[in-house]
Structures are given as C-alpha cells and as structure tokens.
C-alpha cells in the first residue's frame, strides 16, 4: 500500500500553503460573522475572492504543464493525468471570469448569453446554478477524499498508480482541503445556505458560501499542482545528480 498519513512530515512549501489557507479561512470566518457588508463585497463579481480563484486556477494549470516537462520518469499515464487536470484548471479559470467578458468588455455569443442566468459568457450559470455547484463539490470530494482512499486501500489502484507514476494526494493537500470544507461548512451554517438547498434559511443571498468554497477548492487544486511540480523538480535533480556521479 502507498503510505499516506494525515499528519506526516511536510516540506517548507507545504507548511507555507497550510499557513496561507488558515489565514484566509480565519479571515473569511471573521468577516462573515462580524462584517457582512464587507464579506458580501469580497465575494461580489470580479472582487478579491473571484479574482483569487481565477489566479489559483491559472497558476495550477501552468504548474501542471511544467510538471509534464519536469517529470524525470515520464509515462503515458502521468502525461495524460496531468494534461487532463491542466485542461480542467484552464476551463475553471475561464469560467470563473466568464472568459474575460467583463475584463475586456466584449459581448458574448447571443445563444449563450440569452440562456445564461447572469447574461454572461460561461456554462456554469446556464440552467440551475445549484447543479453545477453541487457537481463541482462532488468532484472535489472524489479527487481529495475518494482518490487518496483508493490509493491507500485498493491494491489494483496502487499497482496502476505505481506503474504509471501518477501523482497522489499527500497529507498536506488533504489537510488543506479538509480545512476548506470546515470553513465552508461554518459559513454555510452562519448564512443558512449550506448544502444542496437552493434557498437561504435566514434570508441571505443563496450563494453566500459558494464563492468561498470555490476559492478554497481552487487553492486546494493549486496546492496539489504546485507540490506535484516541486516533486518533479526534486526527482529530476536527484536523477541528474545520480547520473553525474555514475559517470565519474
């Protein structure tokens, strides 16, 4: 089995990522409970939360692409895995900012804008926003909870991952995601918008917790991509060093 512990040793970068998500999460909880106008301003369109999410997606995409080239033990499996999640990160970044519609001031295709609930150039606001939000939530659970569980407990999965050298979720990334879920849960309860209900129990905007979850989920994926790239660089350097020693 692959060794995975929730409280194992972490690198400096992993500790910095954990510190950052704790600071962001605590600040979000503080203003959600003490300053609702400021909280609403933060999650409003194109403000710090949405822009931050888009930046995390973009950097995660770039890190994945860099990892493909930095990986010293390339296989079809890890190339396909990283290519697919890089594509997902790129799409998420574009969707988060409506593919730059408001930033660049262009008019989206009429056939999309006309059926979009916010008259924007994106897919996730077409039809039921809750369907896309809930689907994204389940996707994060599959990636950060189910995937590492299978890596730890299913021999067939372990053999496939080892054979194709596919990156896994380490304990630091798991902690980041679990902390994100806790923050999202508290904010959702605070505003009465938690879960899969498309209405607010306390009269607040129905997506008071969604934008925060999207930000923290984007940061979780960003952290995964960044640590994966770091591991590729470390392994590549170690392999080059061993090769140099062997030729002496």
Number of C-alpha atoms within 10 A of each C-alpha: 13 16 8 15 12 11 11 10 11 13 10 9 14 20 12 12 21 20 13 13 20 16 12 16 19 12 13 19 19 14 15 21 14 11 11 14 10 12 19 15 13 19 20 14 15 17 12 14 22 20 18 18 24 25 18 23 29 20 21 28 28 18 22 27 19 19 25 21 13 19 21 17 13 15 15 10 15 20 19 13 16 22 17 14 17 22 14 15 25 19 16 22 25 18 18 23 20 20 18 17 15 15 10 8 8 11 12 18 11 12 9 16 18 14 14 19 15 11 16 25 26 23 15 20 22 19 12 12 16 19 15 15 20 15 12 15 18 12 13 18 15 13 15 24 15 13 15 18 14 15 22 16 12 12 13 11 15 16 14 13 17 12 12 16 17 19 18 17 19 21 18 25 24 20 17 25 25 16 18 23 17 13 21 26 16 16 24 22 14 18 21 20 24 22 17 11 12 14 16 16 15 12 10 13 14 19 19 24 24 21 20 25 23 23 23 26 24 25 27 29 24 26 25 25 29 23 24 24 24 18 16 21 18 15 16 16 14 13 14 13 11 11 11 10 9 8 6 5
